[in-house]
């Protein structure tokens, strides 16, 4: 059947409802057919209106960072998720954390847990990069510098009054290596400060790194 061929050709990709429906134009009730495909394991649902090829067709799943971009938009992957990807923190991250201009939310899905933290514009739009995934698809992620800043900005109770406070948090608590911090593009962070939440804490972070 056409629908099985189309799903099989798109394994590892996210399949929005309108795309799956377009493969079912010969059906009077395409939504009923989609429900059947889900019940039989040919489709899996990430959230309402967003699917991927199910275990009856493949074990291949979409890239987590790609999923994160699509569950809630606009958004980009940041904080521990980005820092782990860059090898800046030793811990393996099991929850994908993203930033968004919408209210903070968390989604429990068949592909894992995805959390989103609110950031204001224009600060939200600074320091983003397009990451090419192994599936030859792309996801939006924070630069290493922005991921560190986002972690500071979105962590409740964090307010650095000194460079030592910044050191204790980033090196002592998060265990980011000093040599890695020395490679940060501090000039970019300085440009963000006029529009950044917790600008004083970010300034203390810059001072701390400059002293390393």
PyMOL CGO cylinders between C-alpha atoms (Angstrom):
from pymol import cmd
from pymol.cgo import CYLINDER

trace = [
    CYLINDER, 0.00, 0.00, 0.00, 1.14, 3.55, -0.75, 0.3, 1, 1, 1, 1, 1, 1,
    CYLINDER, 1.14, 3.55, -0.75, 0.92, 4.70, 2.87, 0.3, 1, 1, 1, 1, 1, 1,
    CYLINDER, 0.92, 4.70, 2.87, 3.33, 1.98, 4.07, 0.3, 1, 1, 1, 1, 1, 1,
    CYLINDER, 3.33, 1.98, 4.07, 5.79, 2.79, 1.29, 0.3, 1, 1, 1, 1, 1, 1,
    CYLINDER, 5.79, 2.79, 1.29, 5.72, 6.48, 2.11, 0.3, 1, 1, 1, 1, 1, 1,
    CYLINDER, 5.72, 6.48, 2.11, 6.21, 5.96, 5.84, 0.3, 1, 1, 1, 1, 1, 1,
    CYLINDER, 6.21, 5.96, 5.84, 9.03, 3.47, 5.17, 0.3, 1, 1, 1, 1, 1, 1,
    CYLINDER, 9.03, 3.47, 5.17, 10.76, 6.00, 2.88, 0.3, 1, 1, 1, 1, 1, 1,
    CYLINDER, 10.76, 6.00, 2.88, 10.71, 8.56, 5.69, 0.3, 1, 1, 1, 1, 1, 1,
    CYLINDER, 10.71, 8.56, 5.69, 12.04, 6.53, 8.59, 0.3, 1, 1, 1, 1, 1, 1,
    CYLINDER, 12.04, 6.53, 8.59, 13.96, 8.62, 11.08, 0.3, 1, 1, 1, 1, 1, 1,
    CYLINDER, 13.96, 8.62, 11.08, 12.05, 11.75, 10.09, 0.3, 1, 1, 1, 1, 1, 1,
    CYLINDER, 12.05, 11.75, 10.09, 9.23, 13.63, 11.75, 0.3, 1, 1, 1, 1, 1, 1,
    CYLINDER, 9.23, 13.63, 11.75, 5.92, 13.36, 9.91, 0.3, 1, 1, 1, 1, 1, 1,
    CYLINDER, 5.92, 13.36, 9.91, 3.43, 16.19, 10.45, 0.3, 1, 1, 1, 1, 1, 1,
    CYLINDER, 3.43, 16.19, 10.45, -0.28, 15.41, 10.19, 0.3, 1, 1, 1, 1, 1, 1,
    CYLINDER, -0.28, 15.41, 10.19, -0.77, 17.28, 6.92, 0.3, 1, 1, 1, 1, 1, 1,
    CYLINDER, -0.77, 17.28, 6.92, 1.97, 15.21, 5.25, 0.3, 1, 1, 1, 1, 1, 1,
    CYLINDER, 1.97, 15.21, 5.25, 0.55, 11.86, 6.41, 0.3, 1, 1, 1, 1, 1, 1,
    CYLINDER, 0.55, 11.86, 6.41, -2.93, 13.01, 5.38, 0.3, 1, 1, 1, 1, 1, 1,
    CYLINDER, -2.93, 13.01, 5.38, -1.63, 13.80, 1.89, 0.3, 1, 1, 1, 1, 1, 1,
    CYLINDER, -1.63, 13.80, 1.89, -0.67, 10.14, 1.52, 0.3, 1, 1, 1, 1, 1, 1,
    CYLINDER, -0.67, 10.14, 1.52, -4.27, 9.18, 2.33, 0.3, 1, 1, 1, 1, 1, 1,
    CYLINDER, -4.27, 9.18, 2.33, -6.16, 11.32, -0.17, 0.3, 1, 1, 1, 1, 1, 1,
    CYLINDER, -6.16, 11.32, -0.17, -7.98, 8.23, -1.45, 0.3, 1, 1, 1, 1, 1, 1,
    CYLINDER, -7.98, 8.23, -1.45, -9.51, 7.58, 1.99, 0.3, 1, 1, 1, 1, 1, 1,
    CYLINDER, -9.51, 7.58, 1.99, -12.80, 9.15, 3.00, 0.3, 1, 1, 1, 1, 1, 1,
    CYLINDER, -12.80, 9.15, 3.00, -11.71, 9.18, 6.65, 0.3, 1, 1, 1, 1, 1, 1,
    CYLINDER, -11.71, 9.18, 6.65, -7.93, 9.70, 6.72, 0.3, 1, 1, 1, 1, 1, 1,
    CYLINDER, -7.93, 9.70, 6.72, -7.94, 10.40, 10.45, 0.3, 1, 1, 1, 1, 1, 1,
    CYLINDER, -7.94, 10.40, 10.45, -9.44, 6.96, 11.10, 0.3, 1, 1, 1, 1, 1, 1,
    CYLINDER, -9.44, 6.96, 11.10, -6.69, 5.39, 9.00, 0.3, 1, 1, 1, 1, 1, 1,
    CYLINDER, -6.69, 5.39, 9.00, -4.03, 7.31, 10.94, 0.3, 1, 1, 1, 1, 1, 1,
    CYLINDER, -4.03, 7.31, 10.94, -5.54, 6.08, 14.20, 0.3, 1, 1, 1, 1, 1, 1,
    CYLINDER, -5.54, 6.08, 14.20, -5.39, 2.52, 12.85, 0.3, 1, 1, 1, 1, 1, 1,
    CYLINDER, -5.39, 2.52, 12.85, -1.75, 2.92, 11.78, 0.3, 1, 1, 1, 1, 1, 1,
    CYLINDER, -1.75, 2.92, 11.78, -0.88, 4.14, 15.26, 0.3, 1, 1, 1, 1, 1, 1,
    CYLINDER, -0.88, 4.14, 15.26, -2.74, 1.27, 16.94, 0.3, 1, 1, 1, 1, 1, 1,
    CYLINDER, -2.74, 1.27, 16.94, -0.87, -1.27, 14.80, 0.3, 1, 1, 1, 1, 1, 1,
    CYLINDER, -0.87, -1.27, 14.80, 2.58, 0.21, 15.41, 0.3, 1, 1, 1, 1, 1, 1,
    CYLINDER, 2.58, 0.21, 15.41, 3.16, 1.63, 11.92, 0.3, 1, 1, 1, 1, 1, 1,
    CYLINDER, 3.16, 1.63, 11.92, 3.08, 5.18, 13.24, 0.3, 1, 1, 1, 1, 1, 1,
    CYLINDER, 3.08, 5.18, 13.24, 4.11, 6.57, 16.61, 0.3, 1, 1, 1, 1, 1, 1,
    CYLINDER, 4.11, 6.57, 16.61, 2.90, 9.88, 17.95, 0.3, 1, 1, 1, 1, 1, 1,
    CYLINDER, 2.90, 9.88, 17.95, 5.25, 12.47, 19.43, 0.3, 1, 1, 1, 1, 1, 1,
    CYLINDER, 5.25, 12.47, 19.43, 2.42, 14.87, 20.19, 0.3, 1, 1, 1, 1, 1, 1,
    CYLINDER, 2.42, 14.87, 20.19, -0.91, 15.68, 18.57, 0.3, 1, 1, 1, 1, 1, 1,
    CYLINDER, -0.91, 15.68, 18.57, -0.35, 16.09, 14.84, 0.3, 1, 1, 1, 1, 1, 1,
    CYLINDER, -0.35, 16.09, 14.84, 3.29, 14.93, 14.81, 0.3, 1, 1, 1, 1, 1, 1,
    CYLINDER, 3.29, 14.93, 14.81, 4.38, 11.35, 14.09, 0.3, 1, 1, 1, 1, 1, 1,
    CYLINDER, 4.38, 11.35, 14.09, 7.30, 9.14, 13.09, 0.3, 1, 1, 1, 1, 1, 1,
    CYLINDER, 7.30, 9.14, 13.09, 7.63, 5.64, 11.61, 0.3, 1, 1, 1, 1, 1, 1,
    CYLINDER, 7.63, 5.64, 11.61, 6.70, 3.03, 14.23, 0.3, 1, 1, 1, 1, 1, 1,
    CYLINDER, 6.70, 3.03, 14.23, 8.39, -0.21, 15.35, 0.3, 1, 1, 1, 1, 1, 1,
    CYLINDER, 8.39, -0.21, 15.35, 6.45, -2.36, 12.87, 0.3, 1, 1, 1, 1, 1, 1,
    CYLINDER, 6.45, -2.36, 12.87, 8.42, -0.67, 10.09, 0.3, 1, 1, 1, 1, 1, 1,
    CYLINDER, 8.42, -0.67, 10.09, 11.72, 0.36, 11.69, 0.3, 1, 1, 1, 1, 1, 1,
    CYLINDER, 11.72, 0.36, 11.69, 13.63, 0.77, 14.92, 0.3, 1, 1, 1, 1, 1, 1,
    CYLINDER, 13.63, 0.77, 14.92, 15.15, 4.02, 13.64, 0.3, 1, 1, 1, 1, 1, 1,
    CYLINDER, 15.15, 4.02, 13.64, 13.93, 7.11, 15.48, 0.3, 1, 1, 1, 1, 1, 1,
    CYLINDER, 13.93, 7.11, 15.48, 14.22, 10.83, 14.74, 0.3, 1, 1, 1, 1, 1, 1,
    CYLINDER, 14.22, 10.83, 14.74, 17.18, 12.76, 16.14, 0.3, 1, 1, 1, 1, 1, 1,
    CYLINDER, 17.18, 12.76, 16.14, 16.34, 14.14, 19.63, 0.3, 1, 1, 1, 1, 1, 1,
    CYLINDER, 16.34, 14.14, 19.63, 17.50, 17.69, 18.81, 0.3, 1, 1, 1, 1, 1, 1,
    CYLINDER, 17.50, 17.69, 18.81, 15.35, 17.70, 15.67, 0.3, 1, 1, 1, 1, 1, 1,
    CYLINDER, 15.35, 17.70, 15.67, 12.38, 16.53, 17.74, 0.3, 1, 1, 1, 1, 1, 1,
    CYLINDER, 12.38, 16.53, 17.74, 13.02, 19.27, 20.28, 0.3, 1, 1, 1, 1, 1, 1,
    CYLINDER, 13.02, 19.27, 20.28, 12.89, 21.96, 17.59, 0.3, 1, 1, 1, 1, 1, 1,
    CYLINDER, 12.89, 21.96, 17.59, 9.56, 20.65, 16.31, 0.3, 1, 1, 1, 1, 1, 1,
    CYLINDER, 9.56, 20.65, 16.31, 7.64, 19.88, 19.50, 0.3, 1, 1, 1, 1, 1, 1,
    CYLINDER, 7.64, 19.88, 19.50, 7.51, 23.56, 20.38, 0.3, 1, 1, 1, 1, 1, 1,
    CYLINDER, 7.51, 23.56, 20.38, 8.55, 26.49, 18.26, 0.3, 1, 1, 1, 1, 1, 1,
    CYLINDER, 8.55, 26.49, 18.26, 10.23, 28.82, 18.08, 0.3, 1, 1, 1, 1, 1, 1,
    CYLINDER, 10.23, 28.82, 18.08, 12.89, 27.06, 20.12, 0.3, 1, 1, 1, 1, 1, 1,
    CYLINDER, 12.89, 27.06, 20.12, 16.53, 26.03, 20.15, 0.3, 1, 1, 1, 1, 1, 1,
    CYLINDER, 16.53, 26.03, 20.15, 18.46, 23.42, 22.14, 0.3, 1, 1, 1, 1, 1, 1,
    CYLINDER, 18.46, 23.42, 22.14, 20.54, 24.89, 24.97, 0.3, 1, 1, 1, 1, 1, 1,
    CYLINDER, 20.54, 24.89, 24.97, 21.88, 24.64, 28.56, 0.3, 1, 1, 1, 1, 1, 1,
    CYLINDER, 21.88, 24.64, 28.56, 22.99, 21.13, 29.63, 0.3, 1, 1, 1, 1, 1, 1,
    CYLINDER, 22.99, 21.13, 29.63, 21.82, 19.52, 26.39, 0.3, 1, 1, 1, 1, 1, 1,
    CYLINDER, 21.82, 19.52, 26.39, 24.05, 21.77, 24.29, 0.3, 1, 1, 1, 1, 1, 1,
    CYLINDER, 24.05, 21.77, 24.29, 26.90, 21.75, 26.81, 0.3, 1, 1, 1, 1, 1, 1,
    CYLINDER, 26.90, 21.75, 26.81, 26.92, 17.96, 26.86, 0.3, 1, 1, 1, 1, 1, 1,
    CYLINDER, 26.92, 17.96, 26.86, 26.96, 17.87, 23.05, 0.3, 1, 1, 1, 1, 1, 1,
    CYLINDER, 26.96, 17.87, 23.05, 29.98, 20.18, 23.02, 0.3, 1, 1, 1, 1, 1, 1,
    CYLINDER, 29.98, 20.18, 23.02, 31.72, 18.02, 25.62, 0.3, 1, 1, 1, 1, 1, 1,
    CYLINDER, 31.72, 18.02, 25.62, 31.84, 20.83, 28.18, 0.3, 1, 1, 1, 1, 1, 1,
    CYLINDER, 31.84, 20.83, 28.18, 30.15, 18.92, 31.00, 0.3, 1, 1, 1, 1, 1, 1,
    CYLINDER, 30.15, 18.92, 31.00, 30.85, 15.29, 31.96, 0.3, 1, 1, 1, 1, 1, 1,
    CYLINDER, 30.85, 15.29, 31.96, 27.28, 14.21, 32.66, 0.3, 1, 1, 1, 1, 1, 1,
    CYLINDER, 27.28, 14.21, 32.66, 25.13, 12.44, 30.08, 0.3, 1, 1, 1, 1, 1, 1,
    CYLINDER, 25.13, 12.44, 30.08, 21.88, 14.35, 29.64, 0.3, 1, 1, 1, 1, 1, 1,
    CYLINDER, 21.88, 14.35, 29.64, 18.60, 12.42, 29.55, 0.3, 1, 1, 1, 1, 1, 1,
    CYLINDER, 18.60, 12.42, 29.55, 16.25, 15.39, 29.13, 0.3, 1, 1, 1, 1, 1, 1,
    CYLINDER, 16.25, 15.39, 29.13, 16.47, 17.74, 26.16, 0.3, 1, 1, 1, 1, 1, 1,
    CYLINDER, 16.47, 17.74, 26.16, 16.25, 21.34, 27.30, 0.3, 1, 1, 1, 1, 1, 1,
    CYLINDER, 16.25, 21.34, 27.30, 15.44, 24.17, 24.91, 0.3, 1, 1, 1, 1, 1, 1,
    CYLINDER, 15.44, 24.17, 24.91, 14.80, 27.89, 25.05, 0.3, 1, 1, 1, 1, 1, 1,
    CYLINDER, 14.80, 27.89, 25.05, 11.65, 29.51, 23.64, 0.3, 1, 1, 1, 1, 1, 1,
    CYLINDER, 11.65, 29.51, 23.64, 9.89, 32.85, 23.48, 0.3, 1, 1, 1, 1, 1, 1,
    CYLINDER, 9.89, 32.85, 23.48, 6.69, 31.16, 24.66, 0.3, 1, 1, 1, 1, 1, 1,
    CYLINDER, 6.69, 31.16, 24.66, 5.74, 30.25, 28.25, 0.3, 1, 1, 1, 1, 1, 1,
    CYLINDER, 5.74, 30.25, 28.25, 7.84, 27.49, 29.80, 0.3, 1, 1, 1, 1, 1, 1,
    CYLINDER, 7.84, 27.49, 29.80, 6.52, 23.95, 29.28, 0.3, 1, 1, 1, 1, 1, 1,
    CYLINDER, 6.52, 23.95, 29.28, 7.57, 20.32, 29.59, 0.3, 1, 1, 1, 1, 1, 1,
    CYLINDER, 7.57, 20.32, 29.59, 6.49, 17.45, 27.32, 0.3, 1, 1, 1, 1, 1, 1,
    CYLINDER, 6.49, 17.45, 27.32, 6.64, 13.75, 28.17, 0.3, 1, 1, 1, 1, 1, 1,
    CYLINDER, 6.64, 13.75, 28.17, 6.73, 11.88, 24.86, 0.3, 1, 1, 1, 1, 1, 1,
    CYLINDER, 6.73, 11.88, 24.86, 7.44, 8.46, 23.38, 0.3, 1, 1, 1, 1, 1, 1,
    CYLINDER, 7.44, 8.46, 23.38, 10.88, 9.83, 22.50, 0.3, 1, 1, 1, 1, 1, 1,
    CYLINDER, 10.88, 9.83, 22.50, 11.69, 11.19, 25.94, 0.3, 1, 1, 1, 1, 1, 1,
    CYLINDER, 11.69, 11.19, 25.94, 11.25, 14.29, 28.04, 0.3, 1, 1, 1, 1, 1, 1,
    CYLINDER, 11.25, 14.29, 28.04, 11.56, 17.72, 26.43, 0.3, 1, 1, 1, 1, 1, 1,
    CYLINDER, 11.56, 17.72, 26.43, 11.55, 20.92, 28.49, 0.3, 1, 1, 1, 1, 1, 1,
    CYLINDER, 11.55, 20.92, 28.49, 11.32, 24.51, 27.30, 0.3, 1, 1, 1, 1, 1, 1,
    CYLINDER, 11.32, 24.51, 27.30, 12.32, 27.63, 29.22, 0.3, 1, 1, 1, 1, 1, 1,
    CYLINDER, 12.32, 27.63, 29.22, 11.14, 31.14, 28.41, 0.3, 1, 1, 1, 1, 1, 1,
    CYLINDER, 11.14, 31.14, 28.41, 13.61, 33.81, 27.27, 0.3, 1, 1, 1, 1, 1, 1,
    CYLINDER, 13.61, 33.81, 27.27, 12.75, 37.37, 26.17, 0.3, 1, 1, 1, 1, 1, 1,
    CYLINDER, 12.75, 37.37, 26.17, 13.56, 38.90, 22.81, 0.3, 1, 1, 1, 1, 1, 1,
    CYLINDER, 13.56, 38.90, 22.81, 15.99, 40.08, 21.57, 0.3, 1, 1, 1, 1, 1, 1,
    CYLINDER, 15.99, 40.08, 21.57, 18.27, 38.12, 23.93, 0.3, 1, 1, 1, 1, 1, 1,
    CYLINDER, 18.27, 38.12, 23.93, 16.63, 34.87, 22.78, 0.3, 1, 1, 1, 1, 1, 1,
    CYLINDER, 16.63, 34.87, 22.78, 17.91, 35.31, 19.21, 0.3, 1, 1, 1, 1, 1, 1,
    CYLINDER, 17.91, 35.31, 19.21, 21.60, 35.77, 20.07, 0.3, 1, 1, 1, 1, 1, 1,
    CYLINDER, 21.60, 35.77, 20.07, 24.28, 33.11, 19.67, 0.3, 1, 1, 1, 1, 1, 1,
    CYLINDER, 24.28, 33.11, 19.67, 22.38, 30.50, 17.65, 0.3, 1, 1, 1, 1, 1, 1,
    CYLINDER, 22.38, 30.50, 17.65, 23.84, 28.02, 15.16, 0.3, 1, 1, 1, 1, 1, 1,
    CYLINDER, 23.84, 28.02, 15.16, 22.49, 25.47, 12.71, 0.3, 1, 1, 1, 1, 1, 1,
    CYLINDER, 22.49, 25.47, 12.71, 23.63, 21.97, 13.62, 0.3, 1, 1, 1, 1, 1, 1,
    CYLINDER, 23.63, 21.97, 13.62, 23.83, 19.29, 10.93, 0.3, 1, 1, 1, 1, 1, 1,
    CYLINDER, 23.83, 19.29, 10.93, 22.67, 15.98, 12.34, 0.3, 1, 1, 1, 1, 1, 1,
    CYLINDER, 22.67, 15.98, 12.34, 23.79, 12.51, 11.31, 0.3, 1, 1, 1, 1, 1, 1,
    CYLINDER, 23.79, 12.51, 11.31, 20.51, 12.05, 9.45, 0.3, 1, 1, 1, 1, 1, 1,
    CYLINDER, 20.51, 12.05, 9.45, 21.47, 14.96, 7.15, 0.3, 1, 1, 1, 1, 1, 1,
    CYLINDER, 21.47, 14.96, 7.15, 18.80, 17.05, 8.81, 0.3, 1, 1, 1, 1, 1, 1,
    CYLINDER, 18.80, 17.05, 8.81, 19.35, 20.25, 10.76, 0.3, 1, 1, 1, 1, 1, 1,
    CYLINDER, 19.35, 20.25, 10.76, 18.52, 21.54, 14.23, 0.3, 1, 1, 1, 1, 1, 1,
    CYLINDER, 18.52, 21.54, 14.23, 18.93, 24.94, 15.87, 0.3, 1, 1, 1, 1, 1, 1,
    CYLINDER, 18.93, 24.94, 15.87, 21.23, 24.96, 18.90, 0.3, 1, 1, 1, 1, 1, 1,
    CYLINDER, 21.23, 24.96, 18.90, 22.88, 27.53, 21.13, 0.3, 1, 1, 1, 1, 1, 1,
    CYLINDER, 22.88, 27.53, 21.13, 26.57, 28.20, 20.73, 0.3, 1, 1, 1, 1, 1, 1,
    CYLINDER, 26.57, 28.20, 20.73, 28.68, 27.07, 23.69, 0.3, 1, 1, 1, 1, 1, 1,
    CYLINDER, 28.68, 27.07, 23.69, 28.79, 30.66, 24.96, 0.3, 1, 1, 1, 1, 1, 1,
    CYLINDER, 28.79, 30.66, 24.96, 25.03, 31.11, 24.69, 0.3, 1, 1, 1, 1, 1, 1,
    CYLINDER, 25.03, 31.11, 24.69, 24.35, 27.75, 26.37, 0.3, 1, 1, 1, 1, 1, 1,
    CYLINDER, 24.35, 27.75, 26.37, 26.43, 28.83, 29.38, 0.3, 1, 1, 1, 1, 1, 1,
    CYLINDER, 26.43, 28.83, 29.38, 24.66, 32.19, 29.53, 0.3, 1, 1, 1, 1, 1, 1,
    CYLINDER, 24.66, 32.19, 29.53, 21.25, 30.54, 29.18, 0.3, 1, 1, 1, 1, 1, 1,
    CYLINDER, 21.25, 30.54, 29.18, 22.05, 28.19, 32.05, 0.3, 1, 1, 1, 1, 1, 1,
    CYLINDER, 22.05, 28.19, 32.05, 22.89, 31.14, 34.28, 0.3, 1, 1, 1, 1, 1, 1,
    CYLINDER, 22.89, 31.14, 34.28, 19.89, 33.18, 33.16, 0.3, 1, 1, 1, 1, 1, 1,
    CYLINDER, 19.89, 33.18, 33.16, 17.32, 30.40, 33.58, 0.3, 1, 1, 1, 1, 1, 1,
    CYLINDER, 17.32, 30.40, 33.58, 18.57, 28.86, 36.84, 0.3, 1, 1, 1, 1, 1, 1,
    CYLINDER, 18.57, 28.86, 36.84, 16.38, 30.04, 39.68, 0.3, 1, 1, 1, 1, 1, 1,
    CYLINDER, 16.38, 30.04, 39.68, 18.23, 31.67, 42.58, 0.3, 1, 1, 1, 1, 1, 1,
    CYLINDER, 18.23, 31.67, 42.58, 21.44, 32.28, 40.63, 0.3, 1, 1, 1, 1, 1, 1,
    CYLINDER, 21.44, 32.28, 40.63, 22.87, 35.78, 41.08, 0.3, 1, 1, 1, 1, 1, 1,
    CYLINDER, 22.87, 35.78, 41.08, 26.64, 36.25, 40.93, 0.3, 1, 1, 1, 1, 1, 1,
    CYLINDER, 26.64, 36.25, 40.93, 27.96, 39.06, 43.12, 0.3, 1, 1, 1, 1, 1, 1,
    CYLINDER, 27.96, 39.06, 43.12, 31.58, 38.22, 42.35, 0.3, 1, 1, 1, 1, 1, 1,
    CYLINDER, 31.58, 38.22, 42.35, 33.78, 36.39, 39.86, 0.3, 1, 1, 1, 1, 1, 1,
    CYLINDER, 33.78, 36.39, 39.86, 34.28, 33.72, 42.51, 0.3, 1, 1, 1, 1, 1, 1,
    CYLINDER, 34.28, 33.72, 42.51, 30.53, 33.05, 42.56, 0.3, 1, 1, 1, 1, 1, 1,
    CYLINDER, 30.53, 33.05, 42.56, 30.67, 32.45, 38.80, 0.3, 1, 1, 1, 1, 1, 1,
    CYLINDER, 30.67, 32.45, 38.80, 33.67, 30.15, 39.18, 0.3, 1, 1, 1, 1, 1, 1,
    CYLINDER, 33.67, 30.15, 39.18, 32.00, 28.13, 41.93, 0.3, 1, 1, 1, 1, 1, 1,
    CYLINDER, 32.00, 28.13, 41.93, 28.90, 27.59, 39.79, 0.3, 1, 1, 1, 1, 1, 1,
    CYLINDER, 28.90, 27.59, 39.79, 30.48, 26.83, 36.42, 0.3, 1, 1, 1, 1, 1, 1,
    CYLINDER, 30.48, 26.83, 36.42, 33.62, 24.98, 37.50, 0.3, 1, 1, 1, 1, 1, 1,
    CYLINDER, 33.62, 24.98, 37.50, 32.68, 23.72, 40.94, 0.3, 1, 1, 1, 1, 1, 1,
    CYLINDER, 32.68, 23.72, 40.94, 29.02, 22.87, 40.38, 0.3, 1, 1, 1, 1, 1, 1,
    CYLINDER, 29.02, 22.87, 40.38, 28.71, 22.23, 36.64, 0.3, 1, 1, 1, 1, 1, 1,
    CYLINDER, 28.71, 22.23, 36.64, 32.30, 20.92, 36.36, 0.3, 1, 1, 1, 1, 1, 1,
    CYLINDER, 32.30, 20.92, 36.36, 33.13, 22.81, 33.19, 0.3, 1, 1, 1, 1, 1, 1,
    CYLINDER, 33.13, 22.81, 33.19, 36.87, 22.55, 32.56, 0.3, 1, 1, 1, 1, 1, 1,
    CYLINDER, 36.87, 22.55, 32.56, 38.84, 25.78, 32.99, 0.3, 1, 1, 1, 1, 1, 1,
    CYLINDER, 38.84, 25.78, 32.99, 40.66, 25.29, 29.69, 0.3, 1, 1, 1, 1, 1, 1,
    CYLINDER, 40.66, 25.29, 29.69, 37.32, 25.03, 27.91, 0.3, 1, 1, 1, 1, 1, 1,
    CYLINDER, 37.32, 25.03, 27.91, 36.15, 28.28, 29.48, 0.3, 1, 1, 1, 1, 1, 1,
    CYLINDER, 36.15, 28.28, 29.48, 39.31, 30.00, 28.23, 0.3, 1, 1, 1, 1, 1, 1,
    CYLINDER, 39.31, 30.00, 28.23, 38.21, 29.28, 24.65, 0.3, 1, 1, 1, 1, 1, 1,
    CYLINDER, 38.21, 29.28, 24.65, 34.87, 31.10, 25.03, 0.3, 1, 1, 1, 1, 1, 1,
    CYLINDER, 34.87, 31.10, 25.03, 34.17, 34.05, 22.75, 0.3, 1, 1, 1, 1, 1, 1,
    CYLINDER, 34.17, 34.05, 22.75, 33.78, 36.70, 25.43, 0.3, 1, 1, 1, 1, 1, 1,
    CYLINDER, 33.78, 36.70, 25.43, 33.36, 39.54, 22.93, 0.3, 1, 1, 1, 1, 1, 1,
    CYLINDER, 33.36, 39.54, 22.93, 30.11, 37.98, 21.73, 0.3, 1, 1, 1, 1, 1, 1,
    CYLINDER, 30.11, 37.98, 21.73, 28.79, 37.71, 25.28, 0.3, 1, 1, 1, 1, 1, 1,
    CYLINDER, 28.79, 37.71, 25.28, 29.66, 41.37, 25.89, 0.3, 1, 1, 1, 1, 1, 1,
    CYLINDER, 29.66, 41.37, 25.89, 27.50, 42.34, 22.92, 0.3, 1, 1, 1, 1, 1, 1,
    CYLINDER, 27.50, 42.34, 22.92, 24.53, 40.51, 24.44, 0.3, 1, 1, 1, 1, 1, 1,
    CYLINDER, 24.53, 40.51, 24.44, 24.73, 42.20, 27.86, 0.3, 1, 1, 1, 1, 1, 1,
    CYLINDER, 24.73, 42.20, 27.86, 22.56, 45.29, 27.15, 0.3, 1, 1, 1, 1, 1, 1,
    CYLINDER, 22.56, 45.29, 27.15, 19.59, 43.03, 26.35, 0.3, 1, 1, 1, 1, 1, 1,
    CYLINDER, 19.59, 43.03, 26.35, 20.39, 40.10, 28.65, 0.3, 1, 1, 1, 1, 1, 1,
    CYLINDER, 20.39, 40.10, 28.65, 18.53, 39.05, 31.80, 0.3, 1, 1, 1, 1, 1, 1,
    CYLINDER, 18.53, 39.05, 31.80, 20.89, 38.80, 34.78, 0.3, 1, 1, 1, 1, 1, 1,
    CYLINDER, 20.89, 38.80, 34.78, 23.40, 41.03, 33.01, 0.3, 1, 1, 1, 1, 1, 1,
    CYLINDER, 23.40, 41.03, 33.01, 25.41, 41.51, 36.22, 0.3, 1, 1, 1, 1, 1, 1,
    CYLINDER, 25.41, 41.51, 36.22, 25.83, 37.76, 36.65, 0.3, 1, 1, 1, 1, 1, 1,
    CYLINDER, 25.83, 37.76, 36.65, 26.95, 37.42, 33.04, 0.3, 1, 1, 1, 1, 1, 1,
    CYLINDER, 26.95, 37.42, 33.04, 29.41, 40.30, 33.54, 0.3, 1, 1, 1, 1, 1, 1,
    CYLINDER, 29.41, 40.30, 33.54, 30.86, 38.49, 36.55, 0.3, 1, 1, 1, 1, 1, 1,
    CYLINDER, 30.86, 38.49, 36.55, 31.17, 35.38, 34.41, 0.3, 1, 1, 1, 1, 1, 1,
    CYLINDER, 31.17, 35.38, 34.41, 33.16, 37.32, 31.82, 0.3, 1, 1, 1, 1, 1, 1,
    CYLINDER, 33.16, 37.32, 31.82, 35.46, 38.72, 34.52, 0.3, 1, 1, 1, 1, 1, 1,
    CYLINDER, 35.46, 38.72, 34.52, 36.00, 35.25, 35.95, 0.3, 1, 1, 1, 1, 1, 1,
    CYLINDER, 36.00, 35.25, 35.95, 36.95, 33.76, 32.58, 0.3, 1, 1, 1, 1, 1, 1,
    CYLINDER, 36.95, 33.76, 32.58, 39.28, 36.69, 31.83, 0.3, 1, 1, 1, 1, 1, 1,
    CYLINDER, 39.28, 36.69, 31.83, 41.19, 35.91, 35.04, 0.3, 1, 1, 1, 1, 1, 1,
    CYLINDER, 41.19, 35.91, 35.04, 41.76, 32.24, 34.21, 0.3, 1, 1, 1, 1, 1, 1,
]
cmd.load_cgo(trace, "trace")
